[in-house]
Amino acid sequence: MPCYAGSIRQASRIVTQMYDQALKPSGVKITQFGILRLLSVHPGLTTGAMASALAMDSTTLTRTLKIIEENRWIASAPGEDRRERHWKLTRTGEERLEQALPLWKQAQKEFAQLAADVDLDGLTRAVFHLVQKTAV
């Protein structure tokens, strides 16, 4: 009997490695890219809102945010609650995202070619649906 978790994790590792390699010239990892893109569309999100939008554990997201902040690609401002932080891209972050975007687009094309025999739109919808059903 196949292990669904093992199969999905294996696929995730392979796809992550592929995108990280493609993005390498920009210095951005695919996990960081997703956060930068999210903040470019929705500036001012809190850590909790980002964790929810990305279906990420808050602890993992916080570690990644710290790295991105140390790179000066994002900055935070306190919210009404002192524990709450609102995040936005810095000018350096915008530039880094602009540099990474064409590399990401190329990775998208390469992945689509690699998976030409797979219904990627259907797969994306199925994964999105699964995430929505399991999101807490």
Secondary structure, DSSP 8 states (H G I E B T S, - for coil): ---HHHHHHHHHHHHHHHHHHHHGGGT--HHHHHHHHHHHHSTTEEHHHHHHHHT--HHHHHHHHHHHHHTTSEEEEE-SSTT-EEEEE-HHHHHHHHHHHHHHHHHHHHHHHHTTTS-HHHHHHHHHHHHHHH--
